[in-house]
Amino acid sequence: MTRTEENSFNRLISRQIVGRALGHNRAAMAGLIVLLLFLVITIFADRIAPYDPLKTSNETLQSPSQKFVFGTDDLGRDVFSGVIYGARTSILIGVSVALFGGLIGVFVGSVAGYAGGNLDDFLMRLTELFLIPPQFFIALVVAALFGSSLINLILILAFTNWTTTARLVRAEVLSIKERPFIEASRAMGASPLRILLHDILPNAFPVIITKMILTIGGVILLEAGLSFIGIGDATHISWGYMLHNGQHFIRDAWWMIAFPSFALALLVLALNVVGDALNSALNPKSTSIYSDKAG
């Protein structure tokens, strides 16, 4: 089997294992359906939301009714529309941070794992330096100093969310680079960059995707926490902003807290369930289980 054929075979096996894992896990399938539902809501928020989520009215603190499905807040804004647009904001921030932070983590981890030696030591010490202070504290301080616009928030969270990805990718690269097909590539004269991009990273891609899915949930919770304490972009409706606004009316208008909290918990739970299912499917022990079932 040639190097290209072995790479294709490994990726095919990974896809089959993931498909079987999700097919045998009802919770993961339910989580996947929930994620697809939130994706549809994010794309078609303008058509689904009945009102402008930032538009005020005289109908303040209205309980859930046929006109206002989730009620209204203290300024007469429709809570249901806020939840819909909040999903768009949360998913946008979560996916953007996972992508940008993931790219940084993949770059640092792959270079450290493949190069080894002093460069590996330097990059890992740098990674550990970012791991020392609490992530929430770093994001809080930087947002307070440089502002908390949506772009700033994404950049802040991305630069504080790459460390675990870097360590994971480094471990994967260290494992893959010792396999026979990598040695064959070196013997054929392939450059280190080509080996890393065409042979090693494609085989580590499933693990990277799993990590990014789990990261999205953590980022959404972190952004909600920052917005809840007032460090957020007030020009964009978000679940954290809605919780921050509703905490003062929890006794008189429970719906201002209940519905954003439920949406936040549901999305994060779905992300974690799907991420855990993928992680289990790509685990060597899970691989042998599904392989045995297939046989």
N, C-alpha and C positions, 0 to 999 in steps of 0.2 A: 504493500500500500504506500503510495507516494505521500509526501508531506501535505499537499493540498487535499488529497482524498481523506487523510486522517483528520485534518482540521474540520472538513465538512461533515465527516462521520461523527465527530465529537459534538458539534453543534446540533446535528440532527437528533442525537441521543438525548441531549439536554432539552430540546423542544418536546420530545416525546415524553420524557420524565415529567416535565412541568405540566404538560397537558393531562397526563394521567393523574398527577397529584391533585390538580384542581378538580378533575372529574370525580375523584373519590372523596373529596372534601366538600361537604354541603355548606359548611360555614364559609369556606373560601369562595364558593360559587355565589352565595348570597352577598358576600362582600364585593365581589366583582360586579354584580348587578347594581349594588348601591353606588359603586364608583362610576359606572356607566350612567346612572341616573343623575348624579351630580355633574358629570361631564356635559350631559344634555342641558341641564339647568344653566351651566356656565356659558355655553355657546348661545343659547336662546333666552338669556335673562331678559332682554329687552321685550320679547314677545310674551314671556310667561308672567312677569311682574305686572300687576294691574295699575300700579301707580309709580310715580317717581319717588324713590326711597328717601330723598332729601327734601321733598316738598312738604311744607308745613300746612296745617289747616286748623280750623276752630274745633274739630272733633277730637279733642284730646282725651287720652286715657280711656278710650272706648274698648270694652271687652270684646273677645272674639265673637263675630257675628257673620251673617251672610254677606254683608257689605265689606267688612274687614275680617278676613278669615282668621288672622292671628292678632287682631286688635290693633290699637294705635298707641303711640308713646305720648310723652308729656307735651310734645310739640305738634301732635296730630299727624305724625308720619306713620305710614302703613308698615306694620312690623313684618308682614308676609313679604312685601316687596324688599324690605331691608334684608331679610334672610336670603332671598333669592340673589340679590346683588352682593351680599356678603360672601356667598359661596364663590362667586366669580373672583372677588378680591383675595380670599383665602387660598383658592386653588392657584391663582396667578402667582402669588407670593411663594407658595409652597413649591410649585414646579420650577419657577425661575431660580429659587435658591438651590434646589436640588441639582439643577443643571449646572449652574455656575460653580457652586461649591463642589459638585461632583467632578467637573473638569479640572479644578485645582487639585483635588484629592487624587484623581487618576494620574495626573502629570507627576505630582510629587511622589506618589507611591510607586509608580512604574519606573521612574528614573532611579529612585533609591533601591528598589528591589533588583533591577537589572544591573546597575553599575556596581553596587556593593562598596566595600572599602570605606574610605574617609567620607566620600560623598553621601553614602548611605547613613553613616553616623551623624553627619551634619544635618541632613534633612529630617532624620528621626528626632534629633534633639530639638530642632525647630518645631516639629510637630508637637512634641511634649510641652514645649514652652506655651503653645496656644491652648493646650489642654489644662494647664494649671488653674487659671482663673475661671470661675463659673461662666458659662456661655451667656446666660441671661444678664449677668452683671456687665459683661463687655458690651453687649448689644444696648443695654440701658445707658451706659456712660457715653458711648459713641453717638447714639441717637440724640441724647441730650445736648451734646456738644455741637454736632453738625446738622441737626435738624432731622425730622422724622417723615420726610416726604416718602412716597411709595418707592421711588428709585433708590433713595438713600437706605430705606429699610431693607430692600432686597440685597443691596451691596453689603450692608452691615452683616446681615444674617448669612450671606454666602461666604464671607471671609471668616466667619466663626463656625462654619459647618463642614469644613473640608477635612478635618483632622482624622476622624474615624474612618472615612473613606480612604484616605491615604494609607493608613495602617493596614486596612483590609486588602487593598490592591497590592501593597508591598508583599504581604504574606502569599497572595495568589501568584504573583510574579516569581517569587522565590521558589515556589513549588513547581510551576509550569516550566521554568527555564532549565530545569534539570532533566526534563523528559527526553526520550530518544529522538523525537522528531525535531526538537530544537537543536540537538547536537547535529542532526543531519543537515539542517539549514546552515549551521556554522561551517560544516565541512564543504558545503556547496558554494561557500563564499558570500553568503548573504550578510549584509551590513547589520550592525546592532539595531539601527532604527527600523529597518525592514522587518527584522525578527520580532521586535517589540510591537510594531503596528499590525503586522500581517499574521503573526503566529501566536504571540502570547496574549495580547489584549482581547482578540476575538474569543479566545477560550475562557477568559475571565469575565466576559461581558455579562453572562447570566447573573453572576454574583454581584456585579456592579449595579445592574438594574434592580435587583432585590434590595440592595442597600439604599438606593435612591428612593424607592417606594416607601421604605420605612422612614427615611429622612423627611419626606414630604409631611407625614403626620406630625413629627416632632416640630417641624418649622411652623406648621399651622398653629399648634398649641403655643409655641413661643411668641408668634406674632399676636395671637389673641391675648396673651399675658401682657405684652407690651402695650397694646391698645387699651386693655382693661385699666391699666394704671395711668393712662393719659399720654403715653409715648406712641403715637400713631398718627397716620395721615387723616385728619378730620374731613378732608375733601372727598375721601373715598369711604363709602360705607363698608364696615367689616363687622364680623361677629363680636370681636373684642370691643370695638367701639360701642356696639349695641349693649353689651353687658356692662360696660363702664357707665353708660347713660342710664341703664335700668336698675342699677344697684340701689339708687335712692328711692325707688318706687316699688321695691319688691313686695311690700305688704299690700299696697293698694292696686298694683298692676303686675301680677305675677307673670303674665304673658310676655312682658318685656324681657324677662330673664329666661323663662322656660324654653321658648321656641329657638332662640339663638343657641342656647346651651345644648339642646337636643340635636340640632343640626351639626354643631361642632363635634359633639361626642360621636354621632353616627358616622361622620366622614372619617374621623381619626380611627375609630374602631374598624371600619371597613379597610382602610389602608393597612393597619397593623395585621388584620386577619389574612389579607391577601399576601402581604409581605412575609408573614410567618409561614404560610403555605409554600411559597416559592423557596424560602430558605430551607424548609424541611425537604422539599423535592430535590434540591441541589446538594443536600447533605449526602455523603457517601453511604450511610446506613439506609437512608430513604431510597437511594438509587438501587441498592441491592434488593430492597423490598419490592419496588415496582418492577424491577427486572424479573424477579421471581414470579410475580403475578402474571407478567406478560408471557413468560415461558409456560 
